[in-house]
């Protein structure tokens, strides 16, 4: 038994013990009744501790596990999301169901409106799960940095009928430092007037040309005298795919000549990636759990909070096929290896020979949805500007006051990124369609998270059909924590 198998065995055993202990009767009658109700739920998820191995060091991280140690959930479309959520860690927490559209009270953002889940507390969630898709669950606190996230896969009847193997890949960025210290360093360096850590700034005209070649048009260009574009504000200790680096990657056994459906989730807190399928040509068939007309290729960008479904056809003679996650603007990479029986598996370095692509909007401009929004004029339109800079490390959404809508309205939101850093913008409780990119109308993808590179603009449209006070925020954890968060509020919601 190797070190990883030993640690994973401890993790599963600990998860089972923690879940069992957390489900014992609790002190008060009200809590006892709540626990009993949660035990009757179709699924139990426990927020607990895990131990993983990163670069030869043990790391204690969070996890969201079923009683048998399986991370996250796989559910059937059209059924009920019926989950008893147990807090088995020693601090308050809460889970957001990213990609689902639950009632506002069950969305999972602390005090909006539900309180944090206290240690040993159990809470039951019940609402329609909706249509199929690749989604995920994560903390809406700094705990997200310490891997408090898991897949949330909703499979349709068609998914289950297809002759294909599903492979879920959850990407992360990892630091041995706590999130609070990372944030303090960012803010502390800003106070000192220094650029935080080694953030990979793109300097001068070379950077501008690179942005344009990345299919981003004018987005990201800096005119003389303007600040250079910033890509990464934290250099992490490791970049993970399903908790592992290429020092010890996950090897997924596949059939010769078979078909594989990759469900890629970018759960990183501050890192964008490009998925490189190498020798295997892929077909992108869904983004953020929503179907798109197939787009063929071997390189697919995915920013924080976004998801990709990619179909791969394996050659009849088999082989070993690395699936890479290339860090944006840097040489680091992570990923998994698909390998048929008997295939030779070569060592893959955690650093490549070239920097990963800078994410632009070229692919976004090409995406066409399977199920677009019904055509109708907008009843209400808002204009927002994303502002901030690395020097001060303060981020904001200007124009966000008064984002009030009425149920039944078609709403359009025009967002312009006036900062020199990209922002993946996520709207809770809804799916929107991208209908404009850099001033050009498009019949774009239906999503819940869209990337705005530096100096880019997009227009989103959604139907106001889920009353609440819904966050609209950057999915870069530290941008959100320092101000890039707003709310879409339904008229009459306090």
C-alpha positions in Angstrom: 0.0 0.0 0.0 1.5 3.4 -1.0 1.2 6.6 0.9 -1.7 7.9 -1.1 -3.7 4.8 -0.7 -3.0 4.8 3.1 -4.1 8.5 3.4 -7.2 7.9 1.3 -8.2 4.9 3.5 -7.9 7.1 6.5 -10.0 9.8 4.8 -12.8 7.4 4.0 -12.8 5.9 7.5 -12.7 9.3 9.1 -15.5 10.5 6.9 -17.7 7.6 8.0 -16.9 8.1 11.6 -17.5 11.9 11.4 -20.8 11.4 9.6 -22.0 8.8 12.1 -21.1 11.0 15.1 -22.6 14.1 13.5 -25.9 12.3 13.0 -26.4 11.3 16.7 -29.2 13.1 18.5 -28.3 16.7 19.4 -29.1 18.5 22.6 -32.2 20.6 22.0 -35.6 19.4 20.8 -35.6 21.7 17.8 -32.1 20.5 16.7 -33.2 16.9 17.4 -36.2 17.3 15.1 -34.0 18.9 12.4 -31.5 16.0 12.6 -34.3 13.4 12.4 -35.7 15.2 9.3 -32.2 15.3 7.7 -31.7 11.6 8.3 -34.8 10.9 6.3 -33.3 12.8 3.3 -32.5 10.8 0.2 -28.8 11.7 0.5 -26.5 12.7 3.3 -23.5 14.9 2.8 -20.9 15.6 5.5 -18.7 18.7 5.5 -15.6 17.2 7.0 -11.8 17.1 7.1 -9.6 15.1 4.7 -5.9 14.4 4.4 -4.3 14.6 0.9 -0.7 14.4 -0.2 0.7 17.4 -2.0 4.3 17.4 -3.2 5.2 14.8 -0.6 3.6 16.7 2.3 0.4 15.9 4.1 -2.3 18.6 3.9 -5.4 18.8 6.0 -8.2 20.1 3.8 -12.0 20.2 3.7 -14.4 17.9 1.8 -18.0 17.4 1.1 -18.5 13.6 1.3 -21.2 11.0 1.3 -21.1 8.4 4.1 -19.0 6.0 2.0 -16.4 8.7 1.3 -17.6 9.6 -2.2 -17.2 13.3 -2.9 -20.2 15.3 -3.9 -23.4 14.0 -5.5 -24.7 12.5 -8.8 -28.4 12.9 -9.2 -31.0 12.3 -11.9 -32.5 15.2 -13.8 -36.2 15.9 -13.0 -35.9 14.5 -9.5 -35.8 16.1 -6.1 -32.7 17.5 -4.6 -33.2 16.0 -1.1 -30.0 16.3 1.0 -29.2 16.3 4.7 -26.1 18.5 5.1 -24.0 17.8 8.2 -21.4 20.2 9.5 -18.8 17.9 10.9 -16.0 20.5 11.2 -15.2 22.7 14.2 -16.2 26.0 12.6 -19.4 27.4 11.0 -19.8 26.9 7.3 -22.4 26.7 4.5 -22.5 25.2 1.0 -23.7 26.9 -2.2 -25.2 24.7 -5.0 -23.4 26.3 -7.9 -25.3 25.8 -11.2 -28.7 24.8 -9.7 -31.5 27.3 -9.3 -32.9 26.5 -5.9 -35.3 28.7 -3.9 -33.5 31.7 -2.4 -33.6 30.4 1.2 -31.6 27.3 0.2 -28.9 29.0 -2.0 -26.1 28.7 0.5 -24.7 32.2 0.8 -24.2 33.0 4.5 -26.9 35.2 6.0 -28.6 35.6 2.6 -30.9 34.7 4.1 -29.9 31.4 5.8 -27.4 31.5 8.7 -24.2 29.6 8.7 -24.3 25.9 9.7 -22.8 25.7 13.2 -20.5 22.8 14.2 -22.5 19.5 14.6 -25.6 21.1 13.1 -27.6 19.3 10.3 -29.9 21.0 7.8 -32.2 19.5 5.2 -32.4 20.9 1.7 -35.3 19.9 -0.6 -36.1 21.4 -4.0 -36.4 20.3 -7.6 -33.0 19.5 -9.0 -33.9 20.8 -12.5 -32.4 19.7 -15.8 -29.1 17.9 -16.3 -25.7 19.4 -16.2 -22.2 19.5 -14.8 -22.4 21.6 -11.6 -20.6 21.8 -8.3 -20.9 22.7 -4.6 -18.6 24.9 -2.6 -18.4 27.2 0.4 -19.2 30.8 -0.2 -16.5 31.8 2.4 -12.7 31.8 2.4 -13.0 28.0 3.3 -13.4 27.5 -0.4 -9.6 28.0 -0.8 -9.0 24.9 1.4 -10.8 22.7 -1.0 -14.3 22.9 0.5 -15.9 21.9 -2.8 -17.2 18.9 -4.6 -18.8 17.8 -7.9 -22.6 18.0 -8.3 -23.5 16.1 -11.5 -27.1 15.9 -12.7 -27.6 13.2 -15.4 -30.4 13.1 -17.9 -32.0 9.9 -19.2 -30.1 10.5 -22.5 -26.8 10.8 -20.6 -27.4 7.3 -19.1 -28.3 5.8 -22.4 -25.2 7.0 -24.2 -22.4 4.5 -24.7 -19.8 6.7 -23.1 -17.6 6.8 -20.0 -18.0 9.8 -17.8 -14.9 11.3 -16.2 -15.3 14.2 -13.7 -12.3 16.4 -13.2 -12.3 19.0 -10.4 -9.5 21.6 -10.7 -8.1 23.5 -7.8 -5.3 25.8 -6.8 -3.7 24.9 -3.5 -1.6 26.7 -0.9 -0.2 25.4 2.4 -0.9 28.9 3.7 -4.5 29.6 5.0 -6.7 31.8 2.9 -6.8 34.5 5.5 -3.0 34.8 5.2 -3.1 34.9 1.4 -5.7 37.7 1.5 -3.7 39.6 4.2 -0.6 39.3 1.9 -2.5 40.7 -1.0 -3.9 43.6 1.0 -0.7 44.2 2.8 1.3 44.4 -0.3 -1.2 46.8 -1.7 -0.8 49.0 1.3 3.0 49.0 0.7 2.4 49.9 -2.9 4.0 46.7 -4.1 2.6 44.3 -6.7 1.2 41.3 -4.8 3.5 38.2 -4.9 4.6 37.2 -8.4 1.4 37.8 -10.3 2.6 37.2 -13.9 1.8 40.7 -15.2 1.9 41.1 -19.0 4.1 44.0 -19.8 3.9 46.5 -22.7 3.0 45.9 -26.3 4.0 42.2 -26.3 1.2 41.6 -23.8 -1.3 43.5 -25.9 -0.4 41.5 -29.0 -0.7 38.3 -27.0 -4.2 39.3 -25.9 -5.2 40.0 -29.4 -3.9 36.7 -30.7 -5.8 35.0 -28.0 -9.0 36.0 -29.8 -9.9 38.8 -27.4 -10.1 41.6 -29.9 -9.5 44.9 -28.3 -10.0 43.5 -24.8 -6.9 43.6 -22.7 -5.1 46.3 -24.7 -3.3 48.9 -22.7 -2.7 52.3 -24.3 0.5 54.1 -23.6 0.5 55.3 -20.0 -2.1 52.8 -18.9 -1.4 50.0 -16.4 -0.2 46.6 -17.7 -2.6 43.7 -17.6 -2.5 41.4 -14.5 -3.1 37.7 -14.9 -2.4 35.9 -11.6 -2.1 37.6 -8.3 -1.2 34.4 -6.3 1.5 31.8 -7.2 0.2 28.7 -5.5 2.1 25.8 -4.1 0.3 23.4 -6.4 -2.4 23.0 -9.0 -4.6 20.0 -8.6 -6.9 17.8 -10.7 -9.0 15.6 -8.4 -6.7 16.4 -5.5 -3.5 15.3 -7.3 -0.6 16.9 -9.2 1.3 15.4 -12.1 3.8 14.2 -9.5 1.2 11.5 -8.8 -1.6 12.0 -11.3 -4.9 10.2 -11.4 -4.9 7.5 -14.2 -8.3 6.7 -15.5 -8.7 3.4 -17.2 -10.6 3.7 -20.5 -11.6 1.3 -23.3 -9.8 1.1 -26.7 -12.0 2.8 -29.3 -14.3 4.0 -26.6 -16.0 7.4 -26.0 -15.3 9.5 -23.0 -17.3 12.5 -21.7 -15.1 14.8 -19.7 -16.9 16.9 -17.1 -14.4 19.6 -16.2 -15.1 21.9 -13.2 -12.8 24.8 -12.5 -13.1 24.9 -8.7 -9.9 27.0 -8.4 -10.3 30.2 -6.3 -8.0 32.4 -8.3 -6.7 30.5 -11.3 -8.0 30.1 -14.9 -7.0 27.2 -17.0 -7.0 26.0 -20.6 -8.0 22.4 -21.1 -5.6 20.8 -23.6 -6.7 17.3 -24.9 -3.5 16.8 -26.7 -3.7 14.0 -29.4 -7.4 13.6 -28.9 -9.7 15.9 -30.8 -12.6 16.9 -28.6 -16.1 18.2 -29.0 -17.3 20.8 -26.5 -21.0 20.0 -26.0 -21.9 22.0 -22.9 -20.8 25.0 -20.8 -21.9 25.6 -17.2 -24.1 22.5 -17.6 -26.0 24.0 -20.5 -25.9 22.4 -24.0 -24.2 24.1 -26.9 -23.8 23.2 -30.6 -20.7 21.1 -30.7 -17.4 22.9 -31.1 -14.4 20.8 -32.2 -10.9 21.4 -31.0 -8.1 20.4 -28.6 -7.9 23.6 -26.5 -10.8 24.9 -24.4 -10.6 27.8 -21.8 -12.3 27.5 -18.5 -12.3 30.3 -15.9 -13.1 30.1 -12.2 -16.6 28.7 -11.5 -17.1 27.6 -15.1 -17.6 24.0 -16.4 -17.0 22.3 -19.7 -18.4 19.0 -21.1 -16.0 17.6 -23.7 -16.6 14.4 -25.8 -13.5 12.4 -26.8 -13.2 9.4 -29.1 -10.3 7.1 -28.3 -8.4 5.3 -31.1 -9.0 1.6 -31.5 -5.4 0.8 -30.7 -5.6 2.6 -27.3 -2.8 4.4 -25.6 -2.2 6.9 -22.8 -3.6 10.4 -23.3 -2.8 13.2 -20.9 -5.6 15.8 -20.4 -3.9 18.9 -19.3 -5.1 22.0 -17.4 -2.7 24.7 -18.4 -2.4 27.6 -15.9 -3.2 30.9 -17.6 -0.1 32.9 -18.5 2.3 30.5 -16.6 4.2 27.2 -17.1 2.4 25.3 -14.4 -0.1 22.6 -15.3 -2.2 19.8 -13.9 -4.5 17.2 -15.2 -5.3 13.5 -15.4 -4.2 10.7 -17.8 -6.7 8.5 -19.7 -5.1 5.1 -20.4 -6.2 1.9 -22.0 -5.1 -1.5 -20.6 -1.4 -2.1 -21.1 -0.6 1.4 -22.3 2.8 2.8 -21.4 2.4 5.9 -19.2 5.1 8.4 -19.3 6.0 10.9 -16.6 4.6 14.4 -17.1 6.3 17.4 -15.7 4.3 19.8 -13.5 5.8 22.6 -15.6 5.5 22.8 -19.3 7.9 24.3 -21.9 5.5 27.2 -22.7 3.1 29.4 -20.7 -0.6 28.5 -20.8 -2.8 30.6 -23.1 -4.3 33.9 -21.9 -8.1 33.5 -21.8 -10.1 35.6 -24.2 -13.5 35.6 -25.7 -12.8 33.9 -29.0 -14.6 30.6 -28.0 -17.4 32.6 -26.3 -18.1 34.3 -29.5 -18.5 31.0 -31.3 -20.8 29.3 -28.8 -24.5 28.7 -29.7 -26.9 27.3 -27.3 -29.1 24.2 -27.7 -31.9 25.8 -25.8 -31.7 29.6 -26.1 -34.0 32.0 -24.2 -37.3 32.7 -25.9 -37.1 35.9 -28.0 -38.7 38.9 -26.3 -37.7 42.5 -25.6 -36.1 43.5 -22.4 -38.3 45.0 -19.7 -35.4 46.3 -17.7 -31.7 47.0 -18.5 -28.8 47.8 -16.2 -25.3 48.9 -16.9 -22.4 47.9 -14.6 -18.7 48.7 -14.6 -16.1 46.4 -13.0 -13.4 48.5 -11.3 -10.3 48.1 -9.2 -6.6 47.5 -9.5 -3.9 45.3 -8.1 -2.0 48.2 -6.5 -4.8 49.0 -4.1 -6.3 45.6 -4.2 -9.8 46.9 -3.9 -12.4 45.7 -6.4 -16.0 46.9 -7.0 -19.0 46.9 -9.3 -20.0 50.4 -10.1 -23.7 51.0 -10.9 -24.8 48.0 -8.8 -27.1 50.0 -6.5 -30.7 49.6 -7.5 -30.5 46.3 -9.3 -34.2 45.7 -8.6 -36.3 43.5 -10.9 -39.9 42.3 -10.9 -40.9 38.7 -11.3 -41.7 37.9 -15.0 -39.5 40.5 -16.5 -36.8 39.9 -19.1 -33.7 41.6 -17.7 -30.6 42.7 -19.6 -27.3 43.5 -17.8 -24.5 45.2 -19.7 -21.2 44.7 -17.9 -17.9 46.5 -18.8 -14.6 45.5 -17.3 -12.6 48.8 -16.9 -9.9 47.1 -14.8 -6.7 45.4 -16.0 -7.6 42.0 -14.6 -10.1 39.4 -15.8 -13.3 38.7 -13.8 -15.5 35.6 -14.2 -18.9 37.0 -13.2 -21.4 34.6 -11.7 -25.2 35.1 -11.1 -26.9 33.0 -8.5 -30.4 31.5 -8.9 -30.6 31.9 -12.7 -29.2 31.0 -16.0 -28.5 33.8 -18.4 -27.8 34.0 -22.2 -24.8 35.9 -23.5 -26.3 38.3 -26.1 -23.5 40.8 -26.7 -19.7 40.6 -26.7 -17.6 43.8 -27.1 -20.4 45.7 -28.6 -21.4 43.0 -31.1 -24.8 41.2 -30.7 -24.5 37.4 -30.4 -26.9 34.5 -29.8 -24.4 33.2 -27.3 -24.3 30.4 -24.8 -26.7 30.0 -21.8 -24.5 30.1 -18.7 -24.3 31.0 -15.0 -20.7 32.3 -15.1 -19.1 34.4 -17.9 -15.6 35.7 -18.2 -14.9 39.4 -18.7 -11.2 39.9 -19.7 -9.6 43.2 -19.1 -11.4 46.1 -21.0 -14.0 43.6 -22.3 -17.8 44.0 -22.3 -20.7 41.6 -22.4 -24.5 41.8 -22.3 -26.4 39.1 -20.4 -30.2 38.4 -20.6 -32.2 36.4 -18.1 -35.8 35.9 -17.1 -36.7 37.0 -13.6 -38.4 33.8 -12.5 -36.8 33.0 -9.1 -37.6 35.7 -6.4 -34.8 36.5 -4.0 -31.8 38.7 -3.2 -29.3 37.1 -5.6 -25.6 37.6 -5.6 -23.9 38.7 -8.8 -20.1 38.5 -8.2 -16.7 37.8 -9.4 -15.8 34.2 -8.9 -12.2 35.1 -8.1 -12.4 34.5 -4.3 -10.2 37.4 -3.3 -11.9 39.9 -5.7 -15.2 38.9 -4.2 -13.9 39.2 -0.7 -12.6 42.7 -1.3 -15.7 44.2 -2.9 -16.6 42.7 -6.3 -20.1 41.6 -5.2 -23.6 43.0 -5.9 -27.1 41.7 -5.6 -30.1 41.4 -8.0 -33.1 42.0 -5.8 -36.7 41.2 -6.6 -39.2 43.9 -5.9 -40.7 43.3 -2.5 -37.8 41.3 -1.1 -36.6 42.8 2.2 
